[in-house]
């Protein structure tokens, strides 16, 4: 049986480390949204430390990572810099393992972060957070610099549309779960509510649809149409990604995840992407495999299946990608 240890090119590692950034597909969308410290064996405490006053690190934030155990552990840790509002992954790279320490500090660069709100996830890469996971507080990036958010700036939870205060028969607005235009109840139609900055769909009874699909669009709790976010549908037992205009993504990547022709997230299967002229393998949690063997096939650092080349651990694969024995 061949040894499947991965030998990383020092040149590649050096170039990535110089910017602290690892990119993959053109569109990066976060998929650890539903992850929490309750879902991991070893919750990490993540503290963000400003680098104000240090010109070399001005476009970064220092991440302090603490764990409870002091056992010698070489588990690889990764971080994702995630846009809080869109779920986009702006940067992703590895941190040093703990070794026999309980605490580690690493810089995360903000060079590619546009002004907005972000958080940082730190997790064990091989099992996608099952062994280690921690999430930082939400913070702002302004002109490539870290800015902590005060309590007064924390956004409020999504509201359910409120009843209109107008009491005349010609009202326009919400009355309970129904919407009226000039006093006429809207049925079987989409409406856009400027106040709530969202589309809603009113069914045959005139009530807004929630926690359900309407065509290619998903209505969340409160009736809000999902946009630029992941949802999990219990009926179909699958994750879906809703695009910026609201329809579910299909035959497309959302960060490290692939949405098939029916919109379902691919898991534990191979897909061929004609845009990249390559096969990819999607793991059991959905992200594409990288730097590892799947059977007799090797997935490179960008997720593409190796063909007609030698793998980093020195094995030859043929034109079909299969290991030449």
N, C-alpha and C positions, 0 to 999 in steps of 0.2 A: 504494500500500500504506500503511495507516495506521500511525502511530508508536505502538508499544505500551509506551512508557515509563510506569511507574506513578507517579502523584502521590499521596503519602500525606497524608491530612488532618493538619494540624499539631495540631488539637484531639485527634484520636484518638491520634496518636503521643504527645502530652503526657500523656494520661490513662493510657496503657499504661506509659509510662516511669516515671510516678510510683510505680507499684507493682512495676515490673520483672517483670510477669507477663503472659503471653498464654495464654488458654484457648480451647478449641474444643468438643469433644464432652463430655458428662457424665463419661465414663470415659476416662482417659488411660492408655494402656499403651505402654511403650517398645518400639520395634522396631529399635533399633540394637544389640541384644544381641550379635549375632554379628559386629559391626563391630570392627575393631582397627586399630592404626596400620599394620599390614602391608597393609591394603586401601586406603590413601590415598596420593595423590601427595606430600603434604606433612604428615608427622606433626607434631602440636603437642605441646609439653611443657606440661602443666597442673600448676601448683603452687597449693595452697590456703593462704591466709594468714589467720590469725584476726584478728578485728576487736575483740578484747577491749580494754576501756578507752575505746572510742569509743561513747558512748551513742546517737548518731544511727545508727550502723551495727551496733548490737548484734545485730539480727536478720538478719544477713547474713554472707557470707564473701567475702573478696577473692580473685578468681581471676586469677592471673598466667599469661598465655598467651605462649609463645615459639615462633617459627618459625626455620628455618635461613636462608631467603632474605630479601634486603633489597630485592627488586624492588618497584616501586610496584604495589600490588594493592588494588583496591577491592572484592574479593569479600566479599559479605555473610556474616557469621558469626552463627550462632545457638547458643544453649545450651539443653540440657534438664537439669532437675534431676530425677533418677530415683531412685525407691525401689528399693534394691538387692534387696530380698526379693520384691517383687510385680511390679516392672517398671513401676509406675505413674509417669507423668510428672506431677510436682507443679507445675512451672513451666516455661515455655518462652518465650524472647524473644530479641531480637537484640543482638549486641555490635557495637561499632564495627569497621570494616574496618581492616586493618593500614596501608594507605597505603604509605609507604616505610619504615615501622618494622619492626623484628624482634620487638618486644615490646609487649604491651598488657595493661592491668589493668582489670578490671570487677568491680563488686559483683553478687553473686547473692543475692537476698532469700530468706529462709527462713520468711516469714510464714505460708505455707500448708502447711508441712511438719510433719506430726505426728512425735512422737518415733519414731526408728527409724534405719535405716542407708540412706545415699544415696551416689550418685556424680554427677558432672557431666560431660556430654558437650558438647564444643564442635566445631562442624562447619560446613562451607560449605553453606548452606541450599539453594541452587539445584540442586546435584547430590547432596545428601544425603551429604556427607562424602567424595566422591571426590577433591576438590581439597584440602580440609583436614579433618583429624579428630584429636581428642585426647580422652582420658578421664582424669579425675582419680582419685586414690586414693579408696577407700571411707572415708566418715566417718560420724559419728553426728550427729543433731540431737536436742538435749534442750532443751525449753522454748524453741523457736525459735532456739537458738544452736548454732553450729558446735562440734563436739567431735571432735578427731582420734582415730582408733582406734590403739591400741598393738598391737604384734605379738602379744601374748598374747591379744588379743581376736579375732584373725582366725579366722574359722570354718574348720573342716577340711573336706576334700573328702568328698562323699557316699560312704558305705561300702556294700559289698555285704553283705546279711544274713549273719550268721555262724551257724555250726552250733551248735545247742543243746549245753550241757555235760551235759545229762541223758542218761544212757546206758540207763535202764530202758525196757522195752517200752511204757510208758504215757506217754512223753514228749509234751510240747506245745512246739513251737518248730521252728526251722529245722534241717534236716539237709542240708547242701549247698544245692542249689537247690530243695529240696522242703520243704513245711511239714506238720507232724504235729499233730493234735489228739487228745490222749489215746492216742497211739500209732498213730492211723489217718492215713494219708497223705491230704491234701486234694487233690481233683481237680475240675477244671471249676468252680471257685468263687473268689469274691473273699474275701480276708481282710484285716483291718486289724491291723497290727502296732504296738502302742503304743510299743515301744522305738524303732522307726524312724519313727514318726509318719507312716505312709503306708499306702495300700491297695496290695495286690499281687494279681495274678490268676494262679491256678495252672491250667495246661492239663490236657488229658486224661492226660498222662504224669505229672502232679503237679509239673512244673517251673514256676518263675515265668516269665511272659512278659516279654520285654524288647525294646526298640526295635521295637515293633509295636502295632497297634491291637487293642483288645478292645471291640467295639461302638463307642460314641461316646467311648471313653476311650483315652488313649495311655500305654503303659508305657515308661519310659525305661530306659537302661542300669542294670542292677542290679535292675530290676523295679519301681522306684518309679513310682507314678501321677503324671503331670504335672498340675499345678494352677497357675493364675494365671501362665502362662508361654507363650512361643512355642516351637513346634517346627517343624523343616523335615522333610518326608517325601520322601525321594528317590524312592520308588515313584510318588507322585502329583505330584512336582515342584512342590510348593507349601508355603507356610507355613500353619500353623494356630495358632489361639489357644485354649488350654485354660482354661476358666473356673475360678473359685474352687472349684466343686464337682467339677471334673474333666472335664466333657463339653466337646466342641469348640463354640466359639461359631459361630453361624450367623445370617444376616440381622441382623447387629449390628456396631457399631463397637467397635474396640479401639484407643483413642487416635485417631491419624490414619489408621487402616487399617480397611478394611471386609471382613468375612467374609461370603461369599455363602451361599446356601442349602445348599450341599454342604460348607461350612466352609472352602473354599479362600479365600485372601486375594486380593481383586480387584487386578488390575494392568492398566494400559493400557486402561481401559474406563470407561464411564459407568455409574453406578447411580442409581436413584431411591430416596430415603429418605422414606417416607410420614410418619414421625414428625416430620421437619423440613420436609416438603412442598417438597422441593427435589432437584434433580439435583446430583450431585458427579462429578468426574472423578478417578479414581485413576491416578497416574503409573506409569511403568514399574517403579519400585522399591516402589510400593504405597501411598505416602501420598497424601492428597487434595491436589489442586492448589489453590493460593491465590494471589491477586494476580497472575493471569496469564491470557492468552488460550489457549484450546485450539480451534484452528480459528476459527470465527466466534462462539465463545461465551466469555464472561468469567466466571472464578471469583473471587469476592470473598475478603476476608481470612479469613472463617470457612468458606471452601470452597464456599459455596452458589453456584449459577449465577445470575448477574444476570438479572433479567427486568423488562421495562417500566421501565427506568431508564437513567441515563447512567453510564458507567464512570468510574473515577478519571481516565482519560486522555481523557475528553470525548466518547466515542462512545455512540450510542444503541443499545439492544438492545430488541427487541420482546417481546411476551407469551410467545413460544416461547423467548426467550433469544438469538435470532440477531441478529447485528449488522445494523443497518439501513443499507444502503449508499446 
